[in-house]
Amino acid sequence: MTEQPSQEQSASQQSAKMWSGRFRSALDPQFEAWQRSLGFDCRLLPQELAASKAHARVIAAAGILSPAELETTLRGLDAIATRFLSSAAIASSKAEDIHHFVELELTAEIGDLALKLHTGRSRNEQIATDLRLFVRDAIDTTLAQIAAWATALLELAAECEDAVMPAYTHLQRAEPVLVAHWLLAYVEMILRDASRFEDCRARLNFCPLGSGAVAGATLALDRAIAARELAFTAPTANSMDATSDRDFALEFAQAAATLGLHLSRFAEELTLFSTAEFGFLDLPEEFSTGSSAMPQKKNPDLTELLRGKSGRLLGAATTLATTLKGLPLAYNKDMQETQQPVFEVADTLDGILALLPAFTAALSFRHDRMLVAAQTGFLNAMAAATYLVHKGVPFRKAHEKIGNAVRYCLDKGCELGDLSLYELRQFGEEFDDSFFPAVTIQATLDCHDVIGGTARPRVRQALADAEQRVRALAQRSGHVPLEETEATHAGA
């Protein structure tokens, strides 16, 4: 029969774990190493310290800490922040997770007083709070970066003025549009992305502290104090939901995945347009590399990596949804697996969005090639049909007449505007000399004179409107870092 370790041996083997009292046997060493989360949740140290300082103020208000003890505790937590400026220094600790790490370090800093800090709280609510704070800060960073990229797109659009390019449907030339109109399409996409992140931020901004392990704190704590200290809107409304909720993480990842889709579409178009077959733009050398075998090559590395990294964002969102699917209330250890996908999303977004403004500003369009492409291939056929509509021809008949004219031009090897009036009238007596100015590139653009259309005055107005919306986003996204929020309470 295997001899059970004594209580004293068990306590020593558990290395002062936060839960060791009930256990007699030491953890299997391989399992212990495998289940530890400090290797990745060490990056939550700023959030853990901020939440711990807020909780210290809450229990001080409840009479658990004296004013002097509160001051000592806050000073000890600040000392930890000063000592551990990098995740690498934290990861070498024997602590189980970031919560255990802070408790051990605070004990080393201020002695047994540190053990009072866990009064009235659980690791379940701690990680729920830390991760919300992390996602909130990541959203603020993302919003500021989206605003910077949108600004670069707008500046590029303004520089293009009335430059023209072909628009495509089914990857076939369809109608001419202003280059600015094309760029503004991406501005619209990423402004929607920004709104999704803002919505996510508003929904996550409630404070789980005071929820306990599952049923709420066992002390009469004023939860509004912690919510106020951490700039949350209010305390969470249900302790079971608060400790088990990871909707905010999933929503953050899903918003990022949608942004990734838009980034990938942008990257794909730039990659195509930079090929010799299109020749619409030159990709900047600062963001390209060459071939180790073919001396002539300039490869679109940034745009190709954008497409690739969008897959990481989609993968993280899928991982989170799969992890959370079917979990019973409330906290489950599975939720430990939600942290790394969130970190992956934040890091991937930061890497992409930090590069995009400079890359966008460096794009160089070949407007001459774009113009030639926009003036060939019967891209004015819709304008030609519209000309007949203004002559009283039903659209279906106008469509047929212009279609017949296009077939005639294909056989002859010319464009609609190259036909003589005599040739045009074989397709309808409605044609007269006013047809030719109606199908110029300028007229073809300007016949789309509706809100959202590519008519030149409409695009100028759309550009001005987008500039206002992007400026408003930039103003909203100017966030106060967590450290500055804490500094306002220094000495309190």
Buried (B, 14 or more C-beta within 10 A) or exposed (E): EEEEBEEEEBBEBBBEBBEBEEBEEBBEEEEBEEEBBBBBBBBBBBBBBBBBBBBBBBBBBBEBBEEEBBBBBBEBBBBBBEEBEEBEEBBEBEBBBBBBBBBBBBBEBBEEBBEBBBBBBBBBBBBBBBBBBBBBBBBBBBBBBBBBBBBBBBBBBBBBEBBBBBBBEEEEBBBBBBBBBBBBBBBBBBBEBBEBBBEBBEEBBBBBBBBBBBEBBEBEBBBBBBBBBBBBEEBBEEBBBBBBBBBBBBBBBBBBBBBBBBBBBBBBBBBBBBEEEBBBBBBBEEBBEEEEEEEEEBBBEBBBBBBEBBEBBBBBBBBBBEBBEEEEEBBBEEBBBBBBBBBBBBEBBBEBBEBBBBBBBBBEBBBEBBBEBBBEBBBBBBBBBBBBBEBEBEEEBBBBBBBEBBEBBEEEEEBBBEBEEEBBBEBBEBBEEEBBEBBBBEBBBBBBEEEEBBBBEBBBEBBEEBBEBBBEBBEBBEBEEBEEBBEEBEEE
